[in-house]
Amino acid sequence: MLTDRQLFILQAIVDDYIQSAEPVGSRSLSKQSGMSYSPATLRNEMADLEEMGFLEKPHSSSGRIPSERGYRHYVDHLLLPHQLSNREIHDLRSLFARRVMETEQVVKQSATILSELTSYASIVLGPEIFESKMKQVQIIPLNDRTAVAILVTDTGHVENHTVSLPEALNSSDLEKIANILNDRLRGVPLYQLQNKITTEVAGLLRQHISSYREALLFTEETLQKSSEEKVYYGGKANLLSQPEFRDVDKVRMIFELLEEDHTMHELLKPEQGGLMIRIGQENANQAFEDCSIISASYSFNGNPVGTISIVGPTRMEYPRVIGLIEHLSRDLSKVLTNLYTDRS
């Protein structure tokens, strides 16, 4: 358990290191505005924080830098809300100033402006759910309890996933469900599928399948995961300006990973709504073990459909980046919901 004094010192060290990228010494720390502790006191407390794993001591320096544990404690307990400037708010909202804009344009420009405002790399998962249309669906039983649902879109994307089979449905019911879906939903945009199930498909299921409720739930589960994803990048080269990424091999690993859209999608796809902050080795890939990734999902009609992420060093300007990314995710959610509700 950290004392109030240790918390205050840890916060001051993290804030200092974020701005300077230089190890923080007790003497320079004692000269900060609002710091009332002597260099000797600070040295003792910094040594204790290092022993507890919140700080590290680089070999070539007498100062300390935050450890991953230190950054995590800072993010979870010491982070102060960042008030966006009028200029930052203006720049973010300028994305949506044009009345006629396609989803792809909005998402691409979101990646660009976010990288410009943060000086880090941005990655935005843009849902093809808005552009793609259903072409065909197949339901193939694997055994008495599971089936594979295969959905093909008009862009040629093929998606399949395993679904549970209700005991009340037989192979004949599955064939009827597939026929109804292909008859009624061919050419329907993916984002409208769930609505069409309620307004058109449900009535047909009631007419043709005795176990109507099970059939309806099964149909909704079959199509609920239907979406393609695109990955848009902004400011990859910004990483080269960070002192942490002067190691050529380290940078090569990061840039090679950033070329693998499918891998990036799997790393960043929205499992749930809200904000996620992964620091260092919390990232599920060795290339990002010296990076922090801050992600926020954006939604359509309240359901997460994509993710906005910032990739930078663990020495990231967390308060400002979080403020920017949360603001953008809210605005993007509102714009997409309004845009595609009007089109429905």
ZICOR-V188123 format. One record per pair of residues at least 6 apart in sequence whose C-alpha atoms are under 6 Angstrom apart, sorted by sequence separation. I is the first residue (numbers start at 1). J is the second residue. D is the distance in Angstrom with one decimal. If there is no record, write none. Layout:
i->{I	I}
j->{J	J}
d->{D	D}
//
This chain:
i->{49	50	115	141	152	206	245	298	299	57	115	140	151	297	30	56	140	151	281	298	30	56	139	150	280	297	298	55	56	139	150	280	297	55	56	111	138	149	280	296	27	55	138	149	280	296	26	54	111	137	148	279	295	137	148	278	295	54	136	147	278	294	26	54	136	147	277	294	26	135	146	277	293	135	146	276	293	134	135	145	146	276	292	133	145	275	292	133	275	291	292	274	291	292	274	291	273	270	273	298	254	300	253	299	298	301	270	300	25	24	23	24	23	23	136	135	134	135	134	133	134	133	133	132	133	129	130	129	129	128	128	127	126	126	125	125	124	124	123	123	122	122	121	121	121	120	115	119	115	111	112	111	108	127	126	125	125	124	124	123	122	122	121	121	120	82	82	82	18}
j->{55	56	121	147	158	212	251	304	305	64	122	147	158	304	38	64	148	159	289	306	39	65	148	159	289	306	307	65	66	149	160	290	307	66	67	122	149	160	291	307	39	67	150	161	292	308	39	67	124	150	161	292	308	151	162	292	309	69	151	162	293	309	42	70	152	163	293	310	43	152	163	294	310	153	164	294	311	153	154	164	165	295	311	153	165	295	312	154	296	312	313	296	313	314	297	314	297	297	304	329	287	333	287	333	333	337	307	337	63	63	63	64	64	65	182	186	186	187	187	187	188	188	189	189	190	190	191	191	227	228	229	229	229	230	230	231	231	232	232	233	233	234	234	235	236	238	234	238	235	233	234	234	232	306	306	306	307	307	308	309	309	310	310	311	312	319	320	323	315}
d->{5.8	5.7	5.4	4.0	4.6	5.2	5.9	5.5	5.3	4.7	5.3	5.3	5.8	5.9	6.0	5.5	5.2	5.3	4.6	5.5	5.7	5.3	5.8	5.7	4.3	5.6	5.9	5.6	6.0	4.6	4.3	4.9	4.2	4.4	5.6	5.5	5.8	5.4	5.1	5.6	5.2	4.9	5.1	5.6	5.7	5.4	5.0	5.4	5.8	5.5	5.7	4.4	5.5	4.5	4.6	5.6	4.1	5.4	5.9	5.7	5.2	5.4	5.5	4.0	5.2	5.5	5.9	5.3	5.6	5.5	5.7	4.5	5.6	4.8	4.5	5.8	4.7	4.5	5.3	5.8	5.0	5.1	6.0	5.4	4.8	5.8	5.6	5.5	4.5	5.5	5.6	5.6	4.3	4.7	5.9	4.9	5.5	6.0	5.8	5.0	5.2	6.0	5.4	4.8	5.2	5.7	6.0	5.1	4.1	4.6	4.7	5.2	5.0	5.2	5.8	5.0	5.3	6.0	5.3	5.2	5.7	5.2	4.0	5.7	5.4	5.1	5.7	5.4	4.8	4.9	5.4	4.7	5.7	5.0	5.7	4.7	5.9	5.1	5.7	4.7	5.6	4.9	5.8	4.7	4.8	5.3	5.5	5.8	5.2	5.8	4.6	4.9	5.9	5.9	5.7	5.1	5.1	5.7	4.5	5.1	5.7	4.5	5.8	5.2	5.4	5.3	5.5	5.7	5.1}
//
